[in-house]
Amino acid sequence: MPPPPGAFAAQPAALAASPPPPASSSAQPSNGLLSAPPPLPAAIVQYFFPATIAAQQAVANYDSANGMRARMTSQPLLVYRPVLTAQASVRFADKRANVYTARSFAYFVPELERAGLVQWENFAAEPVSMEMLASQPWEGVAYYLPITNGMADSKRITELKRDFIDMLYGTARLNVRLNPVLKVYADPDEPPGAFEARVKQAAREKRDEEIDKINQKFATAMDRLEERKRRKYVELRSEERELAARRREEMFTVGESLLSLMRGRTTYTVSRMSRASRYRTMTDERLNESKYSIDDIERQMGELEAEYETALREAGERWAQAVEQTQVSPISPLKKDIYLEVFGIGWQPNWMMALDGQRVLLPAFA
């Protein structure tokens, strides 16, 4: 709602340095300006913008925008231009993204006619603070440009009010960045870089969780191989001792058999020599089998270590890539969450003057 009548009795101090207005407030310039706002139907709300830019500053802004230095060749006049002023606060809510915020949308439409579509997107403007608007003309000498036919048509204004709300309902969106992999949503009101920092932190935590699982998985597998290797080494040492004993036995048997052969006991001697040789051979085979098993286990341990290094590298790369998976998710408002702040005829201040002999209208509000 606009401030109550008389809520703002004087212009802001920013105009203290501006040139004095014409001496007589009743003087009527010959260029079609009005000395008072034209009458409007009571149903049409009027808003009066404050003049916050002095005439000299307006000229300096003009010079800067045009890359030239213009000379003021007439006394500046404070002239209010009528524009259809529409502003609404739109609330956006998304439980999944934990977003609950509001944005203001403003549109200033000049030259409003009685009929025809208003292409709102062509008239988007910076929202204004409600505290800056008055419901009565500001004190001081000022002039007013005539209104267009559509601005005095209360039915037209009412229709456009509905159209304005429908337009915002169909087009107002709050784009929220998110990382779907990490399930991190940006807060639209957080400072720059905060979202990126939270995404990186989430990626580090996910990476560390996966690395912990990888460490546990491969440590368990490596422990099993180490235990198998330890048992095989025990078997190997036992078989080496047994083989040494078998060899000594075989040598003893051979010596004893030679004596037996000399005594003519050939059958028993050959059988005993053959049995001793067979036992040694069997022990030797078991020993070789144990050595092969140990070599195979060590090969598996090497492969497991390589797999472990690969798993660590892939985990790091995967979560590093996840940081880059940022998307934009638009949030749409509910119609009940669109609140009109301003809708009516706004009178915006301008400085009318001649620069290098050419009449211009320079903004006096920013």
Secondary structure by P-SEA (a helix, b strand, c coil): cccccccccccccccccccccccccccccccccccccccccccbbbbbbcccccaaaaaaaaaaaacbbbbbcbbbbbbbbbcbbbbbbbbbbbccccccbbbbbbbbbccccccccccccccccccccccccccccccccccccccccccccaaaaaaaaaaaaaaaaacbbbbbbbccccccccccccccaaaaaaaaaaaaaaaaaaaaaaaaaaaaaaaaaaaaaaaaaaaaaaaaaaaaaaaaaaaaaaaaaaaaaaacccaaaaaaaaaaaaaaaaaaaaaaaaaaaaaaaaaaaaaaaaaaaaaaaaaaaaaaaaaabbbbbbbbbcccccccccccbbbbbbbbcccccbbbbbbccc
